[in-house]
Structures are given as structure tokens and as C-alpha cells.
């Protein structure tokens, strides 16, 4: 996973303005940033931003993009190294967090490249 700053994430998303970028994030159409230092500065995971762009490129609806973003964020915890599961949760408790349910298989999204033909395309992370 490669972490990128807000300006690079906005550039990948076709040079969105900062206000529009955070508005889309609030709407669940872009994954929320992560803190690498514990401070206020945020970074984004490149492949998550690129997955949103790919979904939009094949004509995904807002609801389909929201579902994709939810799966991407859930996958962050599923792919975390096992030693992170034992980190304190902030209250000193070392109990592992509850297991996340398995993400459903990605559903094909309608492709709107050919206006008259119905076809489907899979999202590629």
C-alpha cells in the first residue's frame, strides 16, 4: 500500500478543488484519509483512490461507489498485520477487536461505453 497526500489524491481525481474533495469524502464517495503520525495530517491509500476513479470511468452510480468505498475501508482491517490486532484500543484493553464479516464478491457494474449495448465490467482494485 502506498500512502499519498491530499494534493496527489485530488490530482488523481482530476484536480478536484479542496472543498469538492472533502465534500465527496463526507458523502462517502471517496475513502477517508488515515493518520500516519497520530496527528491531524491525513494521507490516502493510492489504490483506493484509483479504484474510485476506475469505478467512475465505467459508469458506476453514486450508490455503487459508496459500496465500493465501504468495502475498501473494511479491507484495511482485514489485511492488517496480525500484531496490530493486539494493540491497545485506546482504553488500555488488549482484547482483539471483533472480526469483520467477509466482504461479498464484487458485483459487475454496468458499462456505459456503448450506448446501445449492455455489457458488464468488473472493478479492478
CORRA-V819588 format. One record per residue. OMEGA is omega in whole degrees, -180 to 180 (NA if undefined). Layout:
BEGIN
((OMEGA) (OMEGA))
END
This chain:
BEGIN
((179) (178) (180) (179) (-178) (-177) (178) (177) (178) (178) (178) (180) (175) (175) (176) (172) (-177) (-180) (179) (179) (-179) (175) (179) (177) (179) (179) (-179) (-178) (175) (178) (176) (179) (179) (176) (178) (-175) (-176) (179) (-178) (-178) (-178) (173) (179) (180) (-173) (-174) (176) (179) (179) (178) (178) (179) (180) (179) (179) (-179) (180) (173) (179) (176) (177) (-179) (178) (178) (177) (179) (177) (-180) (179) (178) (-180) (-179) (178) (-180) (177) (-178) (-179) (-177) (179) (176) (-177) (-178) (178) (180) (-177) (178) (177) (-179) (180) (179) (179) (-179) (179) (179) (179) (177) (179) (-180) (177) (175) (179) (177) (176) (178) (179) (179) (178) (177) (178) (179) (-175) (-179) (178) (-174) (-176) (-175) (175) (175) (179) (178) (178) (173) (177) (180) (NA))
END
